[in-house]
């Protein structure tokens, strides 16, 4: 039943960089992501961002589900990181499926539980780990020793300010654990970086 409903739902393509929702927007529809990735983040009044989670194929958007269930406005923002291919379900159909489709309800609620665990992990990191620990963990998660990124992108990922990230990267470079280049970072001492976590 769920597959049939999804196949009948309007198919939409969302270009990369599109703002999907903003803080304070009312939630009127539910997206099932078939292809691509979007990031959901909180933004402070001074522009600092904290990544909450990513929406990828087969995953649910915790905030969309909670806003639809509670008739609330979005407390955060989302942007398409890549082009998205989505199925769009309006609120009426969402409510009907939650009431009448155990398969749909189970998918939403199990996804809800997983996302809650992800959010708790994010909060624990921000509250209990230093910026340096979060930065080093981010660097070590990258599969290659040459990482193409900007200081601002790293700051957005780890929930810090660009200036703070730049200062910590410079300190790690002074310790000869990495080398900074224009638009990239080269990890020279993975084992020693690991010891900092």
C-alpha positions as CSV (number, residue, x, y, z in Angstrom):
1,X,0.0,0.0,0.0
2,X,2.8,2.5,1.0
3,X,4.7,1.9,-2.3
4,X,1.5,2.5,-4.3
5,X,0.8,5.7,-2.5
6,X,4.3,6.9,-2.9
7,X,4.2,6.1,-6.6
8,X,1.0,8.2,-6.9
9,X,2.5,11.2,-5.0
10,X,3.8,14.0,-7.1
11,X,7.5,13.7,-8.1
12,X,9.5,16.8,-7.7
13,X,13.2,17.8,-8.4
14,X,14.8,20.3,-6.1
15,X,18.0,22.0,-7.4
16,X,21.1,21.9,-5.2
17,X,21.3,25.0,-2.9
18,X,17.5,25.4,-2.6
19,X,16.2,26.4,0.8
20,X,13.6,23.7,1.6
21,X,12.3,25.3,4.7
22,X,13.2,28.2,7.0
23,X,12.8,28.6,10.8
24,X,9.2,29.8,11.4
25,X,7.7,28.3,8.2
26,X,4.6,26.3,8.6
27,X,4.9,22.7,7.6
28,X,2.3,21.7,4.9
29,X,3.9,18.6,3.3
30,X,6.1,15.6,3.8
31,X,9.0,14.8,1.4
32,X,10.2,11.3,0.7
33,X,13.8,11.7,-0.6
34,X,14.5,9.2,-3.4
35,X,17.8,10.7,-4.5
36,X,20.2,13.3,-3.1
37,X,21.0,14.9,0.2
38,X,19.8,17.8,2.3
39,X,21.1,19.2,5.5
40,X,19.0,20.3,8.4
41,X,20.6,22.9,10.7
42,X,19.9,25.5,13.4
43,X,21.1,29.0,12.9
44,X,21.7,31.6,15.7
45,X,20.9,35.3,15.3
46,X,24.6,36.0,14.6
47,X,24.6,33.5,11.7
48,X,26.4,30.6,13.4
49,X,25.1,27.2,12.2
50,X,24.9,23.8,13.9
51,X,24.3,20.8,11.7
52,X,21.5,18.7,13.2
53,X,21.4,15.9,10.6
54,X,21.2,15.0,6.9
55,X,18.1,13.8,5.0
56,X,19.1,11.1,2.5
57,X,17.2,8.4,0.6
58,X,15.2,6.1,2.9
59,X,15.6,8.4,5.9
60,X,13.0,10.6,7.4
61,X,13.1,14.3,8.4
62,X,12.5,14.3,12.1
63,X,11.5,18.0,12.1
64,X,9.0,17.6,9.2
65,X,7.3,14.7,10.9
66,X,7.2,16.3,14.3
67,X,5.9,19.6,12.8
68,X,3.1,17.8,10.9
69,X,2.1,15.7,13.9
70,X,2.1,18.7,16.3
71,X,0.9,21.4,13.8
72,X,4.0,23.4,14.7
73,X,6.2,25.7,12.7
74,X,9.8,24.6,11.8
75,X,12.3,25.4,14.5
76,X,15.3,25.0,12.1
77,X,16.2,25.2,8.4
78,X,17.0,22.8,5.6
79,X,19.0,23.3,2.3
80,X,19.4,20.8,-0.5
81,X,23.1,19.9,-0.7
82,X,22.7,18.1,-4.0
83,X,19.9,17.9,-6.4
84,X,17.0,16.1,-4.8
85,X,14.4,13.8,-6.3
86,X,11.4,13.6,-3.9
87,X,7.9,12.4,-3.6
88,X,5.6,15.0,-2.0
89,X,2.8,14.0,0.4
90,X,0.4,16.8,1.6
91,X,-0.6,17.0,5.3
92,X,-4.0,15.5,4.7
93,X,-2.5,12.4,3.1
94,X,0.2,12.2,5.8
95,X,-2.4,12.3,8.6
96,X,-4.5,9.6,6.8
97,X,-1.5,7.3,6.4
98,X,-0.5,7.8,10.0
99,X,-4.0,6.7,11.0
100,X,-4.6,3.9,8.5
101,X,-1.2,2.5,7.4
102,X,0.8,0.5,10.0
103,X,3.6,0.3,7.4
104,X,3.8,4.1,7.0
105,X,3.4,4.7,10.7
106,X,6.1,2.2,11.6
107,X,8.5,3.8,9.0
108,X,7.9,7.3,10.4
109,X,8.1,6.3,14.0
110,X,11.2,4.1,13.6
111,X,12.9,6.9,11.7
112,X,11.8,9.3,14.4
113,X,13.6,7.2,17.0
114,X,16.8,7.0,15.0
115,X,16.8,10.7,14.4
116,X,16.3,11.4,18.1
117,X,19.3,9.3,18.8
118,X,21.3,11.2,16.2
119,X,20.2,14.6,17.8
120,X,21.1,13.4,21.3
121,X,24.6,12.4,20.0
122,X,25.0,15.9,18.4
123,X,24.0,17.6,21.6
124,X,26.4,15.5,23.6
125,X,29.2,16.3,21.2
126,X,28.5,20.0,21.4
127,X,28.2,20.0,25.2
128,X,30.9,17.5,26.2
129,X,33.6,17.6,23.5
130,X,36.0,20.5,22.9
131,X,36.2,22.2,19.5
132,X,39.6,20.6,19.0
133,X,38.2,17.1,19.6
134,X,35.2,17.7,17.2
135,X,37.6,19.2,14.6
136,X,40.0,16.3,14.8
137,X,37.2,13.7,14.6
138,X,35.8,15.5,11.6
139,X,39.2,15.4,9.9
140,X,39.8,11.8,10.7
141,X,36.4,10.8,9.3
142,X,37.5,11.9,5.9
143,X,38.7,8.9,3.8
144,X,41.7,10.7,2.1
145,X,44.6,12.5,3.7
146,X,44.0,15.5,1.3
147,X,40.7,17.1,2.3
148,X,39.1,19.6,0.0
149,X,37.0,21.9,2.1
150,X,36.9,25.4,3.6
151,X,37.3,26.5,7.2
152,X,33.6,27.8,7.1
153,X,32.4,24.4,5.9
154,X,34.2,22.6,8.7
155,X,32.8,25.2,11.2
156,X,29.2,24.4,9.9
157,X,29.8,20.7,10.3
158,X,31.2,20.8,13.8
159,X,29.0,23.6,15.2
160,X,31.7,26.3,15.7
161,X,32.8,29.6,14.2
162,X,35.1,29.9,11.2
163,X,37.6,32.0,13.2
164,X,37.8,29.3,16.0
165,X,38.3,26.5,13.5
166,X,41.0,28.5,11.7
167,X,42.8,29.1,15.0
168,X,42.7,25.4,15.9
169,X,43.8,24.3,12.4
170,X,46.8,26.7,12.6
171,X,47.7,25.3,16.0
172,X,47.6,21.7,14.6
173,X,49.7,22.8,11.7
174,X,52.3,24.3,14.1
175,X,52.4,20.9,15.8
176,X,53.2,19.4,12.3
177,X,50.1,17.2,12.4
178,X,48.7,18.7,9.2
179,X,49.4,21.2,6.4
180,X,47.1,24.0,5.4
181,X,46.7,24.9,1.7
182,X,44.3,27.1,-0.2
183,X,41.0,25.2,-0.2
184,X,42.5,22.0,1.2
185,X,44.0,20.4,4.3
186,X,46.7,17.6,4.1
187,X,46.8,15.2,7.1
188,X,50.4,14.3,7.8
189,X,50.1,12.5,11.1
190,X,46.8,10.6,11.4
191,X,48.1,8.5,14.4
192,X,49.0,11.6,16.4
193,X,45.7,13.3,15.5
194,X,43.9,10.2,16.7
195,X,45.6,10.5,20.1
196,X,43.9,14.0,20.5
197,X,40.4,12.5,20.4
